Amino acid sequence: MADIFSSFPPGLLVFLAVVLFVAGCVRGFAGFGAGMIFMPVAASVMLPSTAAATFLFIDGIVALPLVIRALRLCNWSTVLPAVVGAVIFVHVGAWLLANADVLVLRWTIFAIVTGLLLLLVSGWRYERKPSRPVSLGVGAVAGILGGISQVSGPPVVAFWLSSAKEPAIVRANLIVFFALASIGTFVAYIFNGFFTLEVFHLLIMAIPVYAIAIYLGSNGFKHADPKLYRKLAYGLIALAALSSMPLLDPLFR
């Protein structure tokens, strides 16, 4: 425990635990969105690479029970090509995180996420059967964003929400996609040296808090109205856009 406090003051740990608890509840309910909540706040009080590596680790381990249940429901014909695109292009995102201008990256993320949200709100629907090239392209965009910021959700969420699929199938697609795509992100982050001692100190607090939150959120989904799911998804994409906008830094920093 002393090792945790050597890296993070007690007050900061409590603050991060609260943010992580909220993020975990949302992840358990919606199947995505935790990174959109945790990353903007965490990256304002520590290195973005430390925040991203911490979140990747806990989400990959703690969300495993969600994955096992989602395997039976997901649409593999569109999930697998998206995973391939994400696994390949996450290395581009990780390289950008390590080398590119952070301000430019954040404005780019804001533009992409905002555009996807506006497309969804407009009522547009992708009514064709998702082809492999389209799924691959969506996964590639998600992989780049995930490598940069662990906010890979908006492209795949917008893609699958625009279909006529039931919320349970959309949620299952997202859970399986993130689980498989995270394997490539792990490799990319290892190559870039993002798993530092500070990350493992933070995991001592983060793992139990996130596990409890995911359990509570997952149970909440069983009793939710399908319309609520879609509204929450739109709200989370909007949150991702706003939190990535540099003009709002005074609110987080």
N, C-alpha and C positions, 0 to 999 in steps of 0.2 A: 504493500500500500504506500509505503514511503517513496517507492520508485515513481508511482503515479504523481504524487505531489511534487516530486522534483521536476517533472515535466509540465504539470498543469496545476495551478492553484486550486484549492478546494472550491472556492466560489465559482470558478470557471467550469469545474467538473459538474457541479450541480446544474449550472445553466445549460451545459451541453447535454446532460442527462434528460432535462425537460424537453429540449428540442428533439432529441432522439426518440423520446417516448411518443411524442406527437407524430413524428415521421413514421415510426413503426406501426402505430395504429392505422395510419392511412395506407401503408404498404399492405398490411394484412387485409384491409377492407377492399381496396381497389386493385391490388396486384402490382401497383407501381406508385411512384410519387414521393417515396421517402427521400430520394436524392435531391429532389426539387426543394424540399423543406430543409433538410439538414445541410446540404452543401453551401448555399449562400451564406448562412449564418456561421458555420464552422470555418469557412475560408476567410472570414473577416477577422478571426481571432487566432489563426494558425496558418502555416503554409498550405496553399491549396492542394499541393501534392500529398501532404500528411492527412488532410481531411478526406481526400478522394481515396487514398489507400485504406484508411480506417473504415470508411463506409463500404468499400468493395468487400473487405474481409468479413465484416459482420453480416452484410446482406447475403453473401454467398453461403455462409455457414448456417445462420439462424433461419433463413427462409426456406431451407431444404424441405421441411414437412409440407409447405405449400406446394412445392414442385411435385412431390410424389402424388398428391391428390390431383394436380392439374394435368398430369400426363395423360389421363383418360379422356379429358375433354378438349384438349387443344387441337387446332387444325394444322396437322403436320405439314401439309402441302405448301402452306404459306409461311409457317414458322421456320422450317429448316433453311430455305433460301435466305431469309432475313438474318438468321444466325450466322450463316456463312459470310454474308456481307459485313456484318458487325465484327466478326472475329478477324477478318482481313484488315478492315479499315480502322479498327481501334488503335492499331499501331501508329497510324498517321496522327490520330488525335493525341496519343501519349507523347509522340515526338513534338507536336505543337505545344503541348503543355510544358514540356521541358525546355523549349527553345524559342518559341515565338513571343511576340509582344502581347502581354496579357490583356491590355485594353482593347486591342483590335479583335482578339478572340472573343471577348465578352460581348462586344457590339455585334459580332457576327452571329453568335448564339442567340442574342436577343432578336435579331432580324428573322432568323429561321423559325424560332419558336412562335413569334408573333404572327408570322405569315401562316403557319399551320393552324393556329387558333382561329384566325379570321376565316380561313377556308372552312373549318368545321362549323363555326357559328353561322356562316352564310347558308348552311343547309346542303352543301355539296355532299354527294355520296359517290363512293367508288362502287358502282353496281356490277361491274364485271367480276368474273372469277379471277382472283389475284394470280397473275402470271409469275413465273419464276424470276424473270428479269426485273419486274417491278418490285417484287418482294426483296430481291437482292439489293436493289438500289435504295429502298427504304432502310434496310438493315445497315447499308454502308453509311448513310447519313447518321443513323443512330450510333454506329460504332465510333465515328469521328467525334460526335458530341460527348459520348461516354468517355472516350479517352481523354478529352480535354477537361471535363467537369463532372463526370458521373451523372450527368443529366441527359441520358440517352432516350428517355421515354417519349417526348413529344412526337417524333416522326412515326414510330410504330403505333402509338396510341391513336394519333390522328388517322392513320391508315386503316386500322382495324375498327375503330369507332365509326368510320364512314361507311362501313358495310352494314348489312342488315342482321348481323349475327347477334345472338342473345348476349347480355352482359356476362353471363357465366363463361361463355366461350371466349369472348374478348379478354376477360380476366385470366383465363387459363392460358391463352396465347401469350399474354404479356409475362406471366410468371415463368413459363417454360423458356421463352425467349431470353429473358434476363439471366436465368440460371445458366443456360448454355453459352450465351455471349460473354458472360463474366469470366469464363475460362480463358478466352483470348485476352481479356483485360488483365487478368492476373499475370499472364506471361509478359505482356507489354510493361506492366508496372515493375515486375522483377528486373527486367532488362534495364529499366531507367532508374533503378535504385530507390523506389518510392517507399518500400517497406522498411522504415527506420525504427530505432528503439522507441521513439515517441509514439509511433503507431501502436506498438505492442503494449505500451503503458496504458494508452487510452482504451484498448480493447478490454482491459480488466473491468472497467466500468460499463463499457458500451454493450458487451454481449448479453449480460442478464437483463439490462433495461430494454434492449431491442427485442429480445425473445418474449418477454411478457407483453410488450406492446403489440407485436405481431399476432400473438394468440388472441388478444382481446379484439383486435381489428378483424381477424378472420371469422370469429364467432359472430360479429356484427353483420357481416355480409350475408349470412344465412337468412337473416330476417329483413333484409333491405328491399325497398322498392326499386325495380330496374331503372326507373326514371331518375332516382337519386344517384345511381351509379354514374349515369352519363353527365349529370350536372356536376358531380364531384370531379369527374375527369376533366371537364372543361375548366373548372376552377383551378385545378392543379397545373394545367398547362399555362393558364394565365399567371399563376404564381411563379412558374418557372421563367416566364418572360420578364415579369417585373423585377424579380430578384436578380436577374442577370444583367439588368440595365445599369451601367456605371453611374448614371445621374442620381440613382437612389442610394449610392454608397453611404451618405451621411446617416441613413436610417439603420445601417448594419454595422458601421465601423465606429 
